[in-house]
Amino acid sequence: MSLAASLFDTLLLTDWNTRVVVLGTSMFGCAAGVVGTFLVLRKRALLGDTVSHAMLPGVVTAFLVMQAFGAGGKSFAGLLLGAALAGMAAAMAIPVLRRATRLKDDAIMGVVLGGGFGLGIALLGVAQSLPGGNQAGLESFIYGRTASMVRSDAVGIGVTACVALLVSALLAKEFRLLCFDEAFGRSIGRRERLLDLGLMLLAVGVTVVGLQAVGLILVIALLIIPAAAARFWTDNFIRVVVLAGFIGAGACWVGASISALAPKLPAGAIIVLTLAGMFCVSMALGARRGGIRRVGSALLLRKRTGRQHLLRAASEFMESSGCAAWRIEDLRPMRSWSASRLAGLHRKAARTGDIQRSGRGWTLTPSGAEAAARVVRNHRLWEIFLIRHADIAASHVDRDADFVEHVLGDELVAELESMLDTPDPPRSPHPIRGSA
């Protein structure tokens, strides 16, 4: 079959096995992204990793028990039951240890993770020394077995994903309070410990079904990376949750499809690499916190701040000296400007029409004079606010370049404006020197 035909069949999901794997992993990715968002916002990003690693001794113990009672150790349902019990035990051990000790959550999770995984590896060595232990497929729980997923596995993942999404939707308001303001939640009767335990058990359920998709080592990526990537695009809680679900599902769809086109590539690893790629794209292009946007905003802020500093310095110099124009060297003492920086600000202000040449010096244009008056007014209002309401000495007032209307309410702005109408409004005795 040609590459084009294989690509066509993969995109349309015409192959039965490809359809099962892609749909099964996509449903898991959606549920993991949604539940993982609550963990990230709750600052429990390590919980998924802790629970997944602590599941290994449960899996191996379930195998040993089934072997001992002659039930065979290859029952996948029995192994998953052992993983679920071990995961719930690990999740419940965290709040118990938190109350019994003074350790922080990250330290407790590290203890449970390391102890559980170490116990699991030790039991795995014992299990593999038994007859049939090497053929039990216990390693698939560590690395995942995406390519061998069958219809019953996909159905189980789908049911678990739907339950997790339904519970997340029904408890979204409670989880939101738990993540952002648990003190307020307690004051209105929300049971914090019960909700915290419910969130942990929800993470356990999602992690159990993720063992067969990507394995216990990589399942943490599907719980954490979608939520982390979504945060670069929006600050809205609901949008972050929904977007994280779409990112998780999309990464699983793309990763499983790539693995179907190149069977030698492990699906779990490709899914996680796809997630990492989506995270990098979000980090660079995110509409809310993306790197390009932040750099652009910083450059615009620097440009606007430089313009305001120049206009204010020019206005204050003309006010104090009584001159109608100034030379570049006249403004240098007013701030710690370098000669090249100050000359560059003058060139930019001349291009934007704020200042113009006047003989050997510079003067404000009508539009520049209006802008300078507004900047000076706002800075003096800001000074008054800090002196009157923040108890800061006039000689130590930090005269920022932000407009006061963005900081204070309309009523307080009107009050401060009335203060400026007094004969002797409080202001700094000297221009404040600062970095340019």
Sequence and secondary structure as in RCSB ss.txt:
>XXXX:A:sequence
MSLAASLFDTLLLTDWNTRVVVLGTSMFGCAAGVVGTFLVLRKRALLGDTVSHAMLPGVVTAFLVMQAFGAGGKS
FAGLLLGAALAGMAAAMAIPVLRRATRLKDDAIMGVVLGGGFGLGIALLGVAQSLPGGNQAGLESFIYGRTASMV
RSDAVGIGVTACVALLVSALLAKEFRLLCFDEAFGRSIGRRERLLDLGLMLLAVGVTVVGLQAVGLILVIALLII
PAAAARFWTDNFIRVVVLAGFIGAGACWVGASISALAPKLPAGAIIVLTLAGMFCVSMALGARRGGIRRVGSALL
LRKRTGRQHLLRAASEFMESSGCAAWRIEDLRPMRSWSASRLAGLHRKAARTGDIQRSGRGWTLTPSGAEAAARV
VRNHRLWEIFLIRHADIAASHVDRDADFVEHVLGDELVAELESMLDTPDPPRSPHPIRGSA
>XXXX:A:secstr
  HHHHHHHHHHT SHHHHHHHHHHHHHHHHHHHHHHHHHHTT HHHHHHHHHHHHHHHHHHHHHHHHTTS S  
HHHHHHHHHHHHHHHHHHHHHHHHHS   HHHHHHHHHHHHHHHHHHHHHHHHTSTTSTTS TTHHHH  GGG  
HHHHHHHHHHHHHHHHHHHHTHHHHHHHHH HHHHHHTT  HHHHHHHHHHHHHHHHHHHTTTTHHHHHHHHHHH
HHHHHTTT   HHHHHHHHHHHHHHHHHHHHHHHHHSTTS HHHHHHHHHHHHHHHHHHH TTT HHHHHHHHHH
HHHHHHHHHHHHHHHHHHHHH  S B HHHHGGGTB  HHHHHHHHHHHHHTTSEEEETTEEEE HHHHHHHHHH
HHHHHHHHHHHHHHS   GGG    SS GGGTS HHHHHHHHHHHTSSS    SS    B 
